[in-house]
Amino acid sequence: MIESPQSFIVSTECSKAAEQHGFRRRLGETDGWAAFQSTTAQGTIWLAAEAPAGSWFLALDHPGVIQELNFPVADVSGPGRARFAFDTLGVLYAVLHRVYELGTSLPDAPLREFERRIADMPRTTEAERLVVQRIGQDIFRARLMDYWQGRCPLTGISDTALLRASHIIPWSECESDAERLDVHNGLLLSALWDAAFDRALVTFDDDGKPEFSPDLSEQAREELRWSSPIALTNGHRGRLGRHRERIRVRS
Protein backbone atom coordinates (compact mmCIF):
# COMPACT_ATOMS: atom_id res chain seq x y z
CA MET A 1 0.00 0.00 0.00
CA ILE A 2 1.26 3.47 -0.90
CA GLU A 3 2.14 5.50 2.20
CA SER A 4 -0.31 8.41 2.26
CA PRO A 5 0.39 11.04 3.30
CA GLN A 6 4.14 10.63 2.99
CA SER A 7 6.08 10.54 6.24
CA PHE A 8 8.88 13.03 6.78
CA ILE A 9 11.50 10.39 5.93
CA VAL A 10 9.78 9.27 2.72
CA SER A 11 9.11 12.84 1.65
CA THR A 12 12.74 13.77 2.24
CA GLU A 13 14.06 10.74 0.33
CA CYS A 14 11.72 11.41 -2.60
CA SER A 15 12.81 15.03 -2.80
CA LYS A 16 16.46 14.05 -2.59
CA ALA A 17 16.11 11.41 -5.30
CA ALA A 18 14.33 13.82 -7.64
CA GLU A 19 16.64 16.77 -7.02
CA GLN A 20 19.82 14.75 -7.50
CA HIS A 21 18.62 13.66 -10.92
CA GLY A 22 17.55 17.00 -12.35
CA PHE A 23 13.90 17.13 -11.23
CA ARG A 24 14.17 20.03 -8.78
CA ARG A 25 10.67 21.49 -8.95
CA ARG A 26 8.41 19.82 -6.38
CA LEU A 27 4.79 20.31 -7.40
CA GLY A 28 3.07 18.87 -4.36
CA GLU A 29 1.70 15.57 -3.14
CA THR A 30 -1.52 13.71 -3.91
CA ASP A 31 -2.52 10.34 -2.41
CA GLY A 32 1.06 9.64 -1.34
CA TRP A 33 2.62 10.51 -4.71
CA ALA A 34 5.00 13.51 -4.77
CA ALA A 35 5.23 15.19 -8.20
CA PHE A 36 8.40 16.73 -9.67
CA GLN A 37 9.44 18.46 -12.87
CA SER A 38 12.67 19.66 -14.45
CA THR A 39 13.53 22.85 -16.31
CA THR A 40 15.55 20.83 -18.85
CA ALA A 41 13.91 17.40 -19.12
CA GLN A 42 10.37 16.98 -20.39
CA GLY A 43 7.59 15.25 -18.48
CA THR A 44 6.45 14.95 -14.87
CA ILE A 45 7.64 12.24 -12.51
CA TRP A 46 5.94 11.06 -9.31
CA LEU A 47 7.63 9.23 -6.45
CA ALA A 48 6.08 7.19 -3.66
CA ALA A 49 6.94 4.47 -1.16
CA GLU A 50 5.20 1.44 0.26
CA ALA A 51 4.37 1.43 3.96
CA PRO A 52 6.01 0.25 6.05
CA ALA A 53 9.52 0.32 4.52
CA GLY A 54 8.68 -1.55 1.33
CA SER A 55 9.15 -0.85 -2.37
CA TRP A 56 9.76 2.53 -3.97
CA PHE A 57 7.56 3.62 -6.85
CA LEU A 58 8.05 5.82 -9.90
CA ALA A 59 5.25 7.08 -12.15
CA LEU A 60 5.86 8.68 -15.55
CA ASP A 61 3.72 10.53 -18.07
CA HIS A 62 6.24 10.85 -20.94
CA PRO A 63 5.28 8.16 -23.52
CA GLY A 64 8.68 8.21 -25.24
CA VAL A 65 10.55 7.66 -21.98
CA ILE A 66 8.17 4.89 -20.93
CA GLN A 67 8.64 3.11 -24.24
CA GLU A 68 12.43 3.31 -24.20
CA LEU A 69 12.76 2.20 -20.57
CA ASN A 70 10.89 -0.98 -21.48
CA PHE A 71 10.42 -2.02 -17.85
CA PRO A 72 7.61 -4.19 -16.49
CA VAL A 73 4.76 -2.04 -15.20
CA ALA A 74 3.83 -2.33 -11.53
CA ASP A 75 0.30 -3.34 -10.55
CA VAL A 76 -0.35 -0.23 -8.48
CA SER A 77 -2.78 2.63 -8.99
CA GLY A 78 -1.52 6.18 -9.24
CA PRO A 79 -0.77 9.10 -11.54
CA GLY A 80 0.90 9.21 -14.94
CA ARG A 81 0.70 6.79 -17.85
CA ALA A 82 2.74 4.01 -16.20
CA ARG A 83 4.09 3.09 -12.78
CA PHE A 84 7.17 1.06 -11.81
CA ALA A 85 8.32 -0.57 -8.57
CA PHE A 86 11.87 -0.91 -7.22
CA ASP A 87 13.15 -2.88 -4.25
CA THR A 88 15.75 -0.31 -3.19
CA LEU A 89 16.50 3.38 -3.48
CA GLY A 90 19.73 2.51 -5.28
CA VAL A 91 17.85 0.92 -8.16
CA LEU A 92 15.44 3.85 -8.27
CA TYR A 93 18.38 6.27 -8.46
CA ALA A 94 19.85 4.43 -11.45
CA VAL A 95 16.51 4.51 -13.27
CA LEU A 96 15.96 8.21 -12.51
CA HIS A 97 19.33 8.98 -14.08
CA ARG A 98 18.17 7.31 -17.31
CA VAL A 99 14.75 8.99 -17.12
CA TYR A 100 16.47 12.37 -17.03
CA GLU A 101 18.75 11.51 -19.97
CA LEU A 102 15.77 10.45 -22.06
CA GLY A 103 13.69 13.42 -20.91
CA THR A 104 16.29 15.82 -22.28
CA SER A 105 16.33 14.14 -25.68
CA LEU A 106 12.83 12.78 -26.39
CA PRO A 107 10.89 13.54 -28.45
CA ASP A 108 11.37 17.23 -29.27
CA ALA A 109 13.42 18.61 -26.37
CA PRO A 110 16.42 19.32 -28.65
CA LEU A 111 14.17 21.21 -31.08
CA ARG A 112 12.71 23.33 -28.29
CA GLU A 113 16.17 24.15 -26.98
CA PHE A 114 17.32 25.08 -30.51
CA GLU A 115 14.32 27.32 -31.16
CA ARG A 116 14.83 29.08 -27.85
CA ARG A 117 18.51 29.73 -28.46
CA ILE A 118 18.13 31.06 -32.02
CA ALA A 119 14.86 32.98 -31.51
CA ASP A 120 16.47 36.42 -31.81
CA MET A 121 19.39 35.53 -34.05
CA PRO A 122 19.66 36.96 -37.60
CA ARG A 123 19.80 34.50 -40.50
CA THR A 124 20.22 36.82 -43.45
CA THR A 125 23.79 36.10 -44.51
CA GLU A 126 25.50 32.77 -45.11
CA ALA A 127 27.78 33.39 -42.11
CA GLU A 128 24.76 33.97 -39.86
CA ARG A 129 23.06 30.82 -41.12
CA LEU A 130 26.22 28.82 -40.44
CA VAL A 131 26.26 30.07 -36.85
CA VAL A 132 22.66 28.92 -36.41
CA GLN A 133 23.50 25.56 -37.96
CA ARG A 134 26.46 25.11 -35.62
CA ILE A 135 24.22 25.75 -32.61
CA GLY A 136 21.83 23.07 -33.85
CA GLN A 137 24.63 20.59 -34.41
CA ASP A 138 26.07 21.24 -30.95
CA ILE A 139 22.64 20.66 -29.36
CA PHE A 140 22.19 17.49 -31.40
CA ARG A 141 25.55 16.13 -30.25
CA ALA A 142 24.84 16.95 -26.60
CA ARG A 143 21.47 15.22 -26.69
CA LEU A 144 22.96 12.17 -28.46
CA MET A 145 25.51 11.99 -25.66
CA ASP A 146 22.57 11.85 -23.22
CA TYR A 147 20.59 9.35 -25.26
CA TRP A 148 23.50 6.93 -25.86
CA GLN A 149 24.84 7.45 -22.32
CA GLY A 150 28.13 8.90 -23.51
CA ARG A 151 29.46 5.84 -25.32
CA CYS A 152 29.53 4.32 -28.79
CA PRO A 153 26.92 1.53 -28.71
CA LEU A 154 29.02 -0.63 -31.06
CA THR A 155 32.42 -0.45 -29.42
CA GLY A 156 31.77 0.88 -25.92
CA ILE A 157 34.28 3.70 -26.47
CA SER A 158 33.47 6.58 -24.10
CA ASP A 159 36.35 8.99 -24.85
CA THR A 160 34.47 12.17 -25.77
CA ALA A 161 37.11 13.28 -28.27
CA LEU A 162 36.65 10.04 -30.23
CA LEU A 163 32.85 10.17 -30.45
CA ARG A 164 30.91 11.65 -33.36
CA ALA A 165 27.25 12.64 -33.69
CA SER A 166 26.32 10.74 -36.85
CA HIS A 167 23.16 11.78 -38.69
CA ILE A 168 21.35 8.90 -40.36
CA ILE A 169 19.56 11.24 -42.77
CA PRO A 170 22.16 13.97 -43.41
CA TRP A 171 21.53 17.46 -42.01
CA SER A 172 21.28 18.95 -45.52
CA GLU A 173 18.69 16.37 -46.62
CA CYS A 174 16.35 16.72 -43.64
CA GLU A 175 13.03 18.38 -44.42
CA SER A 176 12.77 20.28 -41.12
CA ASP A 177 14.66 21.27 -37.99
CA ALA A 178 12.55 18.72 -36.12
CA GLU A 179 14.04 15.96 -38.29
CA ARG A 180 17.56 17.35 -37.98
CA LEU A 181 17.39 17.40 -34.17
CA ASP A 182 15.50 14.14 -33.59
CA VAL A 183 17.79 11.80 -31.63
CA HIS A 184 16.28 8.86 -33.53
CA ASN A 185 17.96 10.35 -36.59
CA GLY A 186 21.37 9.94 -35.00
CA LEU A 187 23.94 7.46 -33.74
CA LEU A 188 26.84 8.20 -31.42
CA LEU A 189 29.72 6.44 -33.17
CA SER A 190 33.46 6.30 -32.64
CA ALA A 191 35.40 8.29 -35.24
CA LEU A 192 36.33 5.40 -37.55
CA TRP A 193 32.79 4.01 -37.60
CA ASP A 194 31.41 7.52 -38.18
CA ALA A 195 33.69 8.04 -41.19
CA ALA A 196 32.57 4.76 -42.75
CA PHE A 197 28.90 5.40 -41.95
CA ASP A 198 28.98 8.96 -43.29
CA ARG A 199 30.38 7.74 -46.62
CA ALA A 200 27.88 4.87 -46.86
CA LEU A 201 30.62 2.26 -46.58
CA VAL A 202 28.81 0.65 -43.66
CA THR A 203 25.21 0.66 -42.51
CA PHE A 204 23.10 -1.35 -40.04
CA ASP A 205 20.28 -3.84 -40.38
CA ASP A 206 17.09 -3.73 -38.32
CA ASP A 207 18.80 -5.71 -35.56
CA GLY A 208 21.59 -3.13 -35.30
CA LYS A 209 24.25 -5.35 -36.89
CA PRO A 210 26.72 -3.83 -39.38
CA GLU A 211 26.33 -4.33 -43.12
CA PHE A 212 29.43 -3.51 -45.17
CA SER A 213 29.58 -2.04 -48.65
CA PRO A 214 31.37 -4.07 -51.34
CA ASP A 215 33.55 -0.96 -51.79
CA LEU A 216 35.05 -1.42 -48.32
CA SER A 217 38.36 -3.26 -48.30
CA GLU A 218 38.88 -6.41 -46.29
CA GLN A 219 41.55 -4.64 -44.23
CA ALA A 220 39.12 -1.86 -43.34
CA ARG A 221 36.46 -4.39 -42.33
CA GLU A 222 38.91 -6.02 -39.96
CA GLU A 223 39.72 -2.66 -38.37
CA LEU A 224 36.02 -1.85 -37.84
CA ARG A 225 35.73 -3.94 -34.70
CA TRP A 226 32.53 -4.09 -32.70
CA SER A 227 31.36 -5.89 -29.59
CA SER A 228 27.56 -5.76 -29.73
CA PRO A 229 24.77 -4.67 -32.09
CA ILE A 230 23.09 -1.29 -31.65
CA ALA A 231 19.81 -1.24 -29.74
CA LEU A 232 17.49 0.46 -32.23
CA THR A 233 13.99 1.90 -32.05
CA ASN A 234 11.52 1.94 -34.93
CA GLY A 235 12.50 5.58 -35.42
CA HIS A 236 16.07 4.51 -36.12
CA ARG A 237 15.04 1.57 -38.31
CA GLY A 238 12.89 3.62 -40.65
CA ARG A 239 15.72 6.07 -41.31
CA LEU A 240 18.35 3.35 -41.62
CA GLY A 241 16.25 1.88 -44.43
CA ARG A 242 17.01 5.03 -46.40
CA HIS A 243 20.68 4.81 -45.45
CA ARG A 244 20.90 1.21 -46.66
CA GLU A 245 19.47 2.37 -49.97
CA ARG A 246 22.45 4.71 -50.37
CA ILE A 247 24.77 1.70 -50.22
CA ARG A 248 22.68 -0.22 -52.75
CA VAL A 249 22.72 2.74 -55.15
CA ARG A 250 26.49 3.12 -54.83
CA SER A 251 27.01 -0.57 -55.41
N, C-alpha and C positions, 0 to 999 in steps of 0.2 A: 504494500500500500504506500502511495506517495505521502510523504510527511507534509501535512498542511495544517496550519501555516509552517513555514520553514523555521527550524530552531536557529538560534544565533550561530551555532557551529556550522550547520548546513548552509545557511545564508552566506556566511563568511567564506566558506570553501567554494561555493558557487561563484561568488564575486571574484575571488582570487583566480579561479580557473578561467573564467571569461576574460578578465583583464590581462592576464599573462599571455593570452593568445589573440589579442587585438580587438576583443569585443568589450570596450570600456564604457559603453553607455548602458547603464542599468535602467530598464523601463518600468520596473515594478514586478509584483508577484501576484499570480492568480492561481488558486487551487494548488498551491505548493510548487508551482513552476515559476522560476524567476527568468524574466526575458532580458536579452541583451542584444545590442547592435554595435556595429563598427562604422567608423567614418570612411574606411577604405575597402572593406569586404561587404559584398551584398548579402542581403537576407537577415532574418532574425533567428537567434538561437534561444532555446529555453533549457534551463538546467533544473534538475530535481533530484531528490534522494529518497530511498526507501526507508521507512521507519520500522524497527530501530536498526540503525547501522547496517543497512543492506546494500543493494545495488545503487549505482548512480545512473541517471537518465539524461539523455540529450534528445531534444526535439528540434527539427529543422523544417523550414518552409521553402528553401531554395531547391527547385526540382532538379537543376543541373548538378548540384552538390550531392543530393540524395542518390541520383543515378550513378555518379562516378564513385561514391563511397562503396556502393554495392554490398552493404552489410545486411544481415538479417534484421527484420523489423521486430521490435519488442511488442508483446501483447499487453499494452498498457494504454489507457486513455489519456488524452492530453492535447496540447496545442500543436500547431504546425501540420505539415503533410505526412511526416513520418517520425517515429520515436525509436530510440535505440537504448539498450541497457548494457552497462559495463560493471564488472565485478569490483574494480578498484579505480581510485582516482588517477593512478598512473596511466591506465589504459585510456581513460577519458581524456587526459591531457594530450596523449599522442594523437587521438582522433581529432581533437579541437585544433591542433596544429594543422592537420590536413584540411579541415573544414575552412580554416582561414585562408590557406593557400588557394583552395578552389574558389572561395568567395571573392578573391581579388582578381580572378581570371575568367570566371564563368558568369553568364554567357556573354555579357556586353560591358563588363567593368572596364576593360582596356579602352573600348570606344568612348565611354563616358569620360574617362580620365583624359583621353586625347582631345575630345571636344572642349573640355574645360580649359585645358592648357593652351589651346590655339584660338580660343574664342575671339580675342582682340588682336590677333596677329595679322599683319598684312600678307597677302598672297598674290601681289601684282606681278612682281618680277620673278625670273627663274631662281635667283638666289634666295628670295623669300620663300618660294615654294619648296626649295631644297631644305631649308631650315625646318619647315613644317613637317616634311617627310622624315627628317632625321628624328624629330621628336616622336613621331609615330613608331618608327623602327626601334627607338630606345624603349618605349613603353612595351612594345610587342616582346622584345627580348626579356625585359624584366618580368613580365607576366608568364612567359614560357619558363623562366627559371623557377617561378612559383609552381606552375602546373607540373613540371617534370622533376620537381624537388631538387633542383640544382645539379642534376647529373644526366649524362647521356644514357638513354634507356637501353641502348645496344651494348655499350662497352662498360658502363658504370663510371666512366671518367667524370670527376667532379671539379677539376681544375678550371676555374672560371675563364682563364685566358685561352683555354683550348676548346671552349664550347661556342657553338654558333646557333643563332636563331634561324632555322631553315624554313622558309615558306614552302608549302606544298604547291599551291597556286601562286606564282610569282607576284610580288607587289604590283608590278606594272600591268598585270593581266587581271587583277581583281576588279570587280565591277563597282565596289563601294568601299568606304573606310571600314564599315562593319566587317566585310570579308577580309580585309587586310589585317585587322586587329583581332580576329577570332582565333583563339588558341588552338582550336581544332584544325586550323589551317597552318599549323606549324609543328615542327619537331625540334628538339634541342639535341643537336648532334655534335660529336667531336669533329675537329677541323677537317680531318681527312675524309670522314663520311659525308660531311657537309659539302665538300668540294665535288665528290662523286655524285651526290644526290642533286646538287644544283645543276650539273651538266648532264643530267639524265643518263649517267653511267651505272646507276644503281637505283632501284626503287623497292617497294615493299608490297607483299601480298596482303590479303585481308587478315591474315593471322600475324602480321607484323614481321614476317621473315624476309630477308633480303632477296631480291631478284636482280641479277647482274646483266648488263647489256653485253651483247656479243662484241662490242667495241672495246670492252675492258680487258686488258691483258691478264694473263694467268698470274703474273707476278703481283699485279695490283690487287687481284682478288685475294691472294694469300695475305697481303698486308692489311686488308680490310677485315680485321678480326672482330668477332662479336661473341657475346656470352649468352644472350637471351633475346628472344623476339620482343618487339615493341608492343606494349599493351595499347590497343587502338580502340577508339569509339567509332560509332557509325559516321560521325562527322569527319573523322580522319579518313575512313575507308572510302567515302564518296569522293573526296578530293584526290586520294591516291589513285583512284581509277583513272582520273585525267592525267596524272603524272605517269602512270604506266603506259598510257597511250603515246606519250612523248617518246618513250623508248621504242615502242613498236614502229612509230613513224620514222625515227632515225635509222632503225635497222632495215 
